[in-house]
Each structure stands twice: as structure tokens, then as C-alpha cells.
Amino acid sequence: MVHPVFIKGDLVEKFREHLIEYPYYHIVHEGISHLESPIKKFSNIEIEGVINSFEKSDFPLACHAGSKSTEKFFDYHIALRYGKDKKEVFVYELIVREEKDRNIINGVLMAFYLLTLSRFGIEKMLVPYNLGDLGSIDDINIESIGDNLTLLTRH
């Protein structure tokens, strides 16, 4: 079963090993979108940069495939940091595999649903990517607030 996990402790090394093996699009790096980034295997220096960014984020999330799967990490991973206050986060890192557009959306929605649970207290998420064409999804309001900036809130 696919589910989000926080990349901490023993998972950091497993995540590093995974990044060595598989190519990714680096969609958001340190809060800045790189939408034209090609899919590629990261160099060792790039992997250390990704790991460092995930470690210094407030919410380092990986899509995890569960204990019975041979491949432990799935198609999208996202790290978020607090924004103006503890009720707002912004996407700090986002890496995805093929299908690029679908996995960008899946990664953002996974993080939004998890972090808007009452125990985290998050009410807003800023994404440096234009998701405005999605309109509203179920109980999420998706609003384009700039060329490449989208605000997600609960209805």
C-alpha cells in the first residue's frame, strides 16, 4: 500500500540509495520551480543537495510503497517548510518520476491532505507551479495567485 512517510532516521540512507538508482525530474529546488528540468539520475553532489534540503525542511515526505514491495519509494517526494506562520507551508523541494504532470499533482495533494489533518494545523499550501487549471478538487480550493504560484486551501 502506497502512503506518505517522513524521511527521517534510517529512511534517510534508504532514500539516498534510492536516488542513486532512479532518474527524477527536479521540479522544485529550494522553493524555486524548475519546470523544464529534464529527467535524469542525480550526481552524488546533487543527491547530497536533495538530501540536505529534505533534512532541513519542516515536512520531508516520501511516497513509500510499504513493507511487501520490492521498491520502497514511489514516484514523487516532496519537502515543505513553514511560511509566514505555522498555518502555512510552501513547497521547498519536489522530485517526481514519469508521468511527470500526474506525479506533480499527486505529490502536492498527498502532502496537502496529510498536513491539513488537525494534528499538523496547516491551512494553506503555496506551490511554485501553476495548478490553477485544476479548479477545485473535492474539498480543496486551488487558486492561481501568480504566473507560477498556486495557493491550496480547504473549502
Secondary structure, 3 states (H helix, E strand, C coil): CCEEEECCCHHHHHHHHHHHHCCEEEEEECCEECCCCCCECCCHHHHHHHHHHHHHCCEEEEEECCCCCCCCEEEEEEEEEECCCCCEEEEEEEEECCCHHHHHHHHHHHHHHHHCCCCCCCCEEEECCCCHHHCEECCEEEEEEECCEEEEEEC
